[in-house]
Amino acid sequence: MSCPICTKVADQKYRPFCSRRCADVDLARWLNGSYAVPSSDPEDIERAAEETAQQAPKLH
């Protein structure tokens, strides 16, 4: 089995990763939303648009 981050051979201690570093890289990707699953639900799209509008800087 190869590491999903760097493709080196996986270490049994960190399986499926080869090292602690690759495990941490994967965790960081989960925490910052890189692995988010896109939604086609209209309510999710509307909610995302509202959140984006609220976060946009307002010009005075």
Secondary structure as GFF3:
##gff-version 3
##sequence-region A 1 60
A	DSSP	three_ten_helix	12	14	.	.	.	ID=ss1
A	DSSP	alpha_helix	20	31	.	.	.	ID=ss2
A	DSSP	alpha_helix	42	55	.	.	.	ID=ss3
###
